[in-house]
């Protein structure tokens, strides 16, 4: 359209659908494509930045070793069978009361538990966004297509819902989402495209 309209040369146009779409709606569509639900978490920009900073904070070697011992049962077993750990255990029996030793054992058992499977949402690590990306997602902006309508006679060919359906069909065809569902194999109806 911009190539053939007399008023278009030298102009810039923003192109979008008729209705604005929130980031929540956008990402929820992908969540549904993946067959997931309620995985999105709402955070304010300041909460998201605080989460990012906590996660990026420099950790101590002790906390990293403890995390490794917790995550790798084989490593934990090997460390427990060393001379040094045997010495520490023997010394602890002499130095600490039964009550203190019991409390330490409980804490060690908690650290020694096998981690939950990766598909358990409560154990998944959140996808962290850096502060610049957080600011980008927090900004409220709407693409206006009035100028494209006026000068180019532009009309959106798709609404958000139909566009995401086509995106899902492509993603399934490209084996990004799993097997192709029979309903998704139907040809695209061109009359719907013209109306959309």
N, C-alpha and C positions, 0 to 999 in steps of 0.2 A: 504493500500500500504506500509506504514511504517513497518507493522508487517511481511511482506513477502519479502521485498527487502534486499539482502545481505548487501548492503552499508548503510542501514538506521540506525542500532543500534548505539546509542550514538549521533546521529545527531538531530538538531532542525530544524523544517520547518515552514515557514510562508505560509499560504494558503489564497488565494484571487482570485478574478476574473482576467480576462485578462487586463481590462482597469481600470485605477484609477477613483475613484468617489469623487467628491467634497462634502463637508458637505451641500452645497446649493442643489445639486442634490438629496442627500440623504433625507433631510428634505422636499424638494419640493414633492417628491414621496408620503410622508405621507400626505402632504397638499392636494394633488390630491385625495388620498384615502378618505379623509374626505369631498371631494366636495368643497373645499375652493380654493381661488386663491388670489395671491398677499398679503398674510399675513406675509410672511417672510420680515424681515427688515435687510438690510446690514449695519453693523457697523464695524468700525475698532476695534481692541482689546482695544485701549486706550479709544474709545468712549463707548464701552460696560462696561469697568471698571468704567468709570466716572458715567455712568448711575446707576450702581450697588451701588457705594459709595453714590450718592445722595439719592437713595431710602432707603439705610440703615442708613442714618444720623439720629441721635436722634432728634425727633420732640418735639415741645413744647406742653404742655397740651392744650393751647389755640387753636393751629392749629388742634389738634386731636378732640377737642370738636366741633370746627367749621365744620370739615369734617363729624362728626357724625350727627350734626344738618342738614347738607346738604343732607346726604344719607338717613335719616329717617324722612319722612314727619310727622309721628305721634308724634315723639319726638319734632319736631319743633313746632307743634301746641300746645303741652302741655307746652313747655317752654314759648311760647308767651302769654299764659293765666295766668302766675304766677304774684304775687304781685310785685316781684323784677323787672321783665321786664316792668310792668306797670309804676313803679317808674322811671326806666331809661328812658322810653319813655317820661314821663311827664317832667323830668328834661331836656332832650334833647331839648324839645320844648322851654323851657325857655332860655337855654344856647346858642343854635345854631341858626344861621339865616335860613331863609326858603331855601336858596340855598344849604347850607351845609346839612340840613336835607334831601333835595331832593336827593343829591348825596349819602348820607348814605342809603336812602331807595332803590335806584337803586342797590347799592352793596348788600344789604340784599336780594333783589329780585333775583339777580344772584345766590347767595348762596342758595336761597330757591327753585330754580327750581328743578323739579323732574329729577333725573338722567336718562340719556339715557338708553334704554334697553341693556342688557348684550351682545346681538348679534350684536350691533353696533360696528364695528371694531375700530372706532375712539375713543370709550370710554373704550376699553379693556385695562387692565393693561398689560404691556409687561412681558414676562417670563424672569426674571433676572437670569443671570448665575454668579456664584461666580468667583473670579479672577483665581482660579486654573482651572476651567472648560473652562474659556475664553482662557487661555493659551493653553490648550489641543486642542481646536478647531482652534486656530490660527496657530498651528504648521503645517508645510508642511512636510508630510511624505508619502512615497509610499511603499506599501508592494510589494516586488519583489518575484516572484515565480520561478525564474530561477533554483534555487537549487532543488526545489520540482519537476520541470519538468525533470531536468537532472538525479537525483538519483531515483526518484519514478515513472517517466513517468507520472507525474500528468498533467491532463488537466481539466480546470474548467468545471463543468457540466452545469452551468448556467451563463448567463451574468446578469448584474445588472437589466435590464428591466424585464427579465423573473423572476428573483428572487423576485422582488417587486410585480409582478403580483401574484405569489404564496403566498406571504406574505399577500396581500390584500384578496385573496380568503380565507386564514385561518382566518384573522381578521373578515371577514364577517360571516364566519361559526361560529366563537366564539362570535358573536353578539357584537363586539366591534365597528363596523362601521354602523350598520343599516341593513336593509333587504338585503338578498342575491339577487344579480342581476342574471336573468336567464342565461346570457352569462357566468357568472362566475361559473355556476354549471356544465359546460362541463367537462368530464374526462380529466386528464392530458395526453397529447400525448407523449408516451415514445420515439417515433422516434425523437421528438424535443429535449428531454432531452439528448439523446445520441449525437445529433449534437451540442447542446448548450455548 
